[in-house]
Amino acid sequence: MTDERNFDQAMRQLYLDAKDAGYNATYFLRMLNELGGVATARKLVGSPTPSDGFTKLWEMGRLDLSVEALVLDARWKGLFSDQEQAAARRRLTDYGWRGDTRRGLKRI
C-alpha cells in the first residue's frame, strides 16, 4: 500500500476518532471523499485561517485529532513539503500546542 493510501486511511481514522469524541465532521468527510487525504490536508493546512473543524477540536481540547497534527507525524514527512509542515506546526503552536509527533502534542 502506498504512503498516500495509508495517509488517506489515517485521515478517515481521524474522522472516526473525532466522531467518537463528540464531533461529527461531515464537511471534512465530504472533502476527504471528493479530494482524497493528501489534497484535503494540503487545502486545510494551506488555508490562511483555521477551519471550523480545527477550531471545534481546539475548543474540545483535542487538537491531537487535527489534520495539522497528523501532517506532522513522521510517517507522512515525505508527503508534505517543509513549508506545509511549518504551516501545520505554526497553527498548532498559535493555538497553544507544542511538539511534532503523532498524538504526542502537549498543551502549553
N, C-alpha and C positions, 0 to 999 in steps of 0.2 A: 504494500500500500504506500502511496506517495505521501510526502510531507503535507501537501495541500489537502489531500483527502483526510489525513489524520487530524489536521487543523480544523477542517470542516466538522468532523465528529466532536472535537473538543469544544467548538463553538455551540454545537447542538446540546452538548452536555451543560454548558453554561446556562443555556435557556432553561433546561430541566432543573438545574440546581437553583436558579433564581425563582422558578415557579414553586419549588418545594419550600423556599424561604419566604414565600408570600408575594412575589412579584411576577405577574404574568406578562411577559414582554412580547406581546403579539406583533408589534411593529418590527421588532428585532427579528422575530422568527420569519416574518414576511420578507424582510431584506435578505435574510440568510437563504431562504428558498429561491429568491429571484437572482441573487448575485453570487452566492457561494460564500464560504467562510472568509477567505483571504480578501476578496473585494469588499465585503461588508466591514471587516476590521479596518481596512485602509480608509474607507469612507468615514467611519466613525472617528477613528484616531486623527484623521486629517482635517476634520471639521474644526473651524476656529472656536466653536463653543461646544461644551459638553452636551451630549444627547440627553433627552429627558430620562432615558433609562439609567445613564450614568448618575444623574442627579438623584434619582429614586434610590439607587443602590447606595449612594453616599448617605442619604437620609436614613437608610436602614442599617448603616454601619457595615455594609457588605461589598465594599469595593474589590474584595477578593474575587467577586463574581463578575467583574467588569471585563470588557473586551481589552481595555488598556492593560490590565494585569496579565491577561492571557498572552498578549503580544510580547510581553517582557519575559515570558517563560523561555528558558534557554533552548528548549526543544524546537522553538519556532524561529530562532535567530536568523536562519537562512531565508526565511520567507519575507522578512521586513528589513527595510533599509535602516541605517543608523539614524537617519532623520525621523523615520516613523517611530522607531523605538524611543528616541529622545522626546518626541511629542507625547507618547503614552506615559513616559516617566514624569514629564513635566506636569501633565494633567493630574496624575495621581499625587504628586508632591504638592501641587497647588491646593489639593483638597485634603491635605493633612496626612498623607501616607508616605512611607519611605520603604525602600527595598526594591528588589527587582526579580524575585523568584516566585514561581507559581504558588499562589495561595499562601505565600510567606511574607506578604506585606504587613507591616506593622503600623498601627495608628500612632501618630505623634501625640 
